Every structure is written in C-alpha cells, then in structure tokens.
Amino acid sequence: MRTDTTVRDVMHREFLGASESDGLADAAALMVEEETDCLVVVRGGEPVGRLGCRNALDVLLDADGWSPGDADGPTVGSVMGPPLPTVAPDDALAAVEERLVAEGADRVVAVEGGEAVGVVTAGDALAAGAPRTGDGAREAPVGDESLRRRGDEGMLGSDGGVDPASEAATTDVSGSATQGVCESCGALVPDLVTANGQAVCPECSEV
C-alpha cells in the first residue's frame, strides 16, 4: 500500500444514508434498489447510527398490524445500530484497515467538521493496496470487493488471474487464510476460515 494514500483519496463522496425519522420499509426498499447491505444514519450531517439489512429484515418480518406506508410503522431510528467507525479525511489509509479489523466492520465513515463527507469500504482499502501496472500483476480499479493485496503474487492462477480460492484473503507462511474480506458478510477480519469453498469470518462459518 502506498504510504501517502489518505482516506480522502479513495472515499466515496456520494453514499447512501437515511434519517432517524425515515420509515423502515422505505429504507429497506432503498437498500434493495441500490443493492447495498448498510445505510449510514445521519442527524443533519452527523453520523449517529447504521442500518444493516439483517436488522431491518428481522424487524419487518416480526412486525404485525401494519403495512408499508403506515405512519405508525417502525422507523430507522427505532432499529438502527451503533454508528460505523469514523476516520478523518486526511488520515492515512492504513488507519482505515486498523479500524476495520479492530471493530469487525466492513466500512468506515469519513467525518469532517462533525459531518459525514464520505465512506470507505473494506474493498476500497484492499484495492488501494493493489499492485500498479508494471509491477508484475494486473491493475485493479478501486471499489472491487474481491481484490488481492499488494505483494500477494502467490494468489495468481495459472492463467494469470486471481486464484478464486485465495482472492478474498491474504495468507500466512503456512498457507492458511488470515486477514481479508469475508465473502459472506463483507467484513474485513484478521482471521478468515474456509467453509463450503468460501473464505469467511468465524461467525459466518457457523451459520
């Protein structure tokens, strides 16, 4: 990874968010439409929570006596979880990986002046460390959720592409999966395991 890369260099300035007063059904519909599994919940511009698709689905399936569009239906604020980890736009990108691993999250929110100004996913962090053209490996665009880390030449397949069994994680000297992105939930975790042919976090391996 380039040591001079900052959060500002790779963050998505346009990201999906919701307010605490938004209807849960509407927020869930937005996640389906935009094919995402998490919304940043903001109060004004301040990030105050997160809405995960699993939490939303659990509540919607358990809710009785209301239908989507009802004013008295559950709101985002009644369901949201704790805020996502935050970083400053000028923080080094290495700080993002540290926060992702330490908190078991799949993205962080860049905050400046008390307001959310961008989002960096685990895939963005990994992609920013991918080899540049001419380094002996193919160049990969920022935002790809299944990119290898810089220096993982052993993950190349016989055709020069990424070995599917290795692309989600880095490996240690014994060849065991270590830090990488869980292929099930998308979180960047320090210890991946192989389950049903996928590199997943310990929690997803038990599902």
C-alpha positions as CSV (number, residue, x, y, z in Angstrom):
1,M,0.0,0.0,0.0
2,R,1.3,3.5,-0.8
3,T,2.2,5.2,2.5
4,D,1.0,8.6,1.2
5,T,-2.6,7.4,0.4
6,T,-5.2,9.1,2.5
7,V,-8.9,8.5,3.2
8,R,-9.7,11.5,1.0
9,D,-8.0,9.8,-2.0
10,V,-10.3,6.8,-2.0
11,M,-13.5,7.7,-0.1
12,H,-16.9,7.7,-1.9
13,R,-18.2,11.2,-1.6
14,E,-21.7,10.0,-2.6
15,F,-23.1,7.4,-0.2
16,L,-26.4,6.1,0.9
17,G,-27.9,7.5,4.1
18,A,-31.1,7.7,6.0
19,S,-32.5,9.9,8.8
20,E,-33.9,8.5,12.1
21,S,-37.4,9.5,11.2
22,D,-37.5,7.7,7.8
23,G,-39.8,4.7,7.6
24,L,-38.0,1.4,8.0
25,A,-39.9,-0.1,5.0
26,D,-38.7,2.8,2.8
27,A,-35.1,2.4,4.0
28,A,-35.2,-1.3,3.3
29,A,-36.6,-0.7,-0.2
30,L,-33.7,1.7,-0.8
31,M,-31.2,-0.9,0.2
32,V,-32.8,-3.4,-2.2
33,E,-32.9,-0.9,-5.0
34,E,-29.3,0.2,-4.6
35,E,-28.1,-3.4,-3.9
36,T,-26.4,-2.4,-0.6
37,D,-26.5,-4.0,2.8
38,C,-26.0,-0.9,5.0
39,L,-27.1,2.7,5.3
40,V,-25.4,5.4,7.2
41,V,-28.0,7.0,9.6
42,V,-27.4,10.8,9.9
43,R,-28.9,13.5,12.0
44,G,-28.4,16.6,10.0
45,G,-25.0,15.7,8.6
46,E,-23.7,13.9,11.7
47,P,-23.5,10.1,11.5
48,V,-25.4,8.7,14.5
49,G,-26.0,5.1,13.5
50,R,-26.1,2.4,10.9
51,L,-29.0,0.3,9.4
52,G,-28.0,-3.2,8.4
53,C,-30.2,-5.2,6.1
54,R,-30.3,-8.1,8.6
55,N,-31.6,-5.9,11.3
56,A,-34.2,-4.3,9.0
57,L,-35.4,-7.7,7.8
58,D,-35.7,-9.1,11.3
59,V,-37.9,-6.2,12.4
60,L,-40.0,-6.2,9.2
61,L,-40.7,-9.9,9.4
62,D,-41.7,-9.7,13.1
63,A,-43.9,-6.6,12.7
64,D,-47.6,-7.1,13.0
65,G,-50.6,-4.9,12.4
66,W,-49.1,-2.5,9.9
67,S,-48.3,-2.3,6.2
68,P,-45.6,-0.4,4.3
69,G,-46.5,3.3,4.2
70,D,-48.3,3.4,7.5
71,A,-47.3,6.4,9.6
72,D,-47.1,4.3,12.7
73,G,-44.8,1.7,11.3
74,P,-41.2,1.2,12.6
75,T,-38.7,3.9,11.8
76,V,-35.0,3.7,11.1
77,G,-34.2,5.3,14.4
78,S,-36.0,2.6,16.3
79,V,-34.0,-0.1,14.6
80,M,-30.6,1.4,13.9
81,G,-27.4,0.0,15.4
82,P,-24.4,1.9,16.7
83,P,-22.5,4.3,14.4
84,L,-19.9,3.0,12.0
85,P,-16.3,3.6,12.9
86,T,-15.2,7.1,11.8
87,V,-12.0,8.5,10.4
88,A,-10.8,11.9,9.2
89,P,-10.4,12.5,5.5
90,D,-6.7,13.3,6.0
91,D,-5.9,10.1,8.0
92,A,-3.6,7.6,6.3
93,L,-5.4,4.7,4.6
94,A,-3.5,2.3,6.9
95,A,-5.7,3.7,9.8
96,V,-8.8,2.5,7.9
97,E,-7.6,-1.1,7.8
98,E,-6.8,-0.9,11.5
99,R,-10.3,0.3,12.4
100,L,-12.0,-2.2,10.1
101,V,-10.1,-5.1,11.7
102,A,-10.4,-3.8,15.3
103,E,-14.1,-3.2,15.1
104,G,-15.1,-6.0,12.7
105,A,-16.8,-3.6,10.3
106,D,-16.9,-3.6,6.5
107,R,-16.8,0.2,6.1
108,V,-15.9,3.5,7.9
109,V,-17.4,6.9,7.6
110,A,-15.1,9.9,6.9
111,V,-16.1,12.8,9.1
112,E,-15.0,16.4,8.8
113,G,-16.4,19.3,10.8
114,G,-18.8,16.9,12.5
115,E,-20.4,15.9,9.3
116,A,-20.2,12.7,7.2
117,V,-18.4,13.5,4.0
118,G,-17.6,10.1,2.6
119,V,-17.4,6.3,3.1
120,V,-14.6,3.9,2.6
121,T,-15.4,0.2,2.3
122,A,-13.1,-2.8,3.1
123,G,-12.9,-3.4,-0.7
124,D,-11.7,0.2,-1.2
125,A,-8.9,-0.3,1.4
126,L,-7.8,-3.5,-0.2
127,A,-7.9,-2.1,-3.7
128,A,-5.8,0.9,-2.8
129,G,-3.0,-1.6,-1.9
130,A,-3.3,-3.5,-5.2
131,P,-0.2,-3.5,-7.5
132,R,0.1,-0.7,-10.0
133,T,0.5,-1.5,-13.7
134,G,4.1,-2.8,-14.4
135,D,4.6,-4.4,-11.0
136,G,4.1,-7.9,-12.5
137,A,0.4,-8.1,-11.7
138,R,-2.7,-6.7,-13.3
139,E,-4.1,-3.3,-12.3
140,A,-7.4,-3.3,-10.5
141,P,-10.0,-0.5,-10.0
142,V,-10.9,1.0,-6.7
143,G,-14.1,-0.4,-5.3
144,D,-13.8,-4.0,-6.4
145,E,-14.9,-6.1,-3.3
146,S,-12.7,-9.1,-4.2
147,L,-9.2,-7.6,-4.8
148,R,-6.0,-9.0,-3.5
149,R,-3.4,-7.0,-1.5
150,R,-0.1,-5.7,-2.8
151,G,2.6,-8.4,-2.9
152,D,0.2,-11.4,-3.0
153,E,1.7,-12.9,-6.2
154,G,1.0,-16.4,-4.9
155,M,-2.6,-15.7,-5.4
156,L,-2.3,-15.7,-9.2
157,G,-3.8,-18.6,-11.0
158,S,-2.3,-20.5,-14.0
159,D,-3.9,-18.1,-16.4
160,G,-2.5,-15.0,-14.7
161,G,-5.8,-14.2,-13.0
162,V,-6.5,-14.4,-9.3
163,D,-6.9,-17.8,-7.8
164,P,-10.6,-18.0,-6.7
165,A,-9.6,-19.9,-3.6
166,S,-7.3,-17.1,-2.4
167,E,-8.7,-13.8,-3.7
168,A,-10.6,-12.9,-0.6
169,A,-7.7,-13.1,1.9
170,T,-4.0,-12.7,2.5
171,T,-2.2,-15.8,3.6
172,D,0.5,-16.6,6.2
173,V,3.6,-18.7,5.6
174,S,1.6,-21.9,6.2
175,G,-0.9,-21.0,3.5
176,S,-3.7,-20.6,6.0
177,A,-6.2,-17.8,5.3
178,T,-5.5,-14.7,7.5
179,Q,-6.7,-11.1,7.2
180,G,-9.2,-10.4,4.4
181,V,-12.8,-9.7,3.4
182,C,-15.4,-12.2,4.4
183,E,-17.1,-13.5,1.2
184,S,-20.4,-13.8,3.1
185,C,-20.9,-10.6,5.2
186,G,-18.2,-8.4,3.7
187,A,-16.4,-7.5,6.9
188,L,-12.6,-7.1,7.0
189,V,-11.4,-9.5,9.7
190,P,-8.0,-10.8,10.9
191,D,-8.8,-14.5,10.7
192,L,-10.7,-16.0,7.8
193,V,-11.6,-19.6,7.6
194,T,-12.7,-21.8,4.7
195,A,-16.3,-23.1,4.7
196,N,-18.2,-24.5,1.8
197,G,-15.5,-23.3,-0.6
198,Q,-15.6,-19.7,0.6
199,A,-13.3,-17.6,2.7
200,V,-15.5,-16.4,5.6
201,C,-15.2,-15.0,9.1
202,P,-15.7,-17.3,12.0
203,E,-19.2,-16.0,12.7
204,C,-20.4,-16.8,9.1
205,S,-18.7,-20.2,9.2
206,E,-21.1,-21.2,11.9
207,V,-24.3,-20.2,10.0
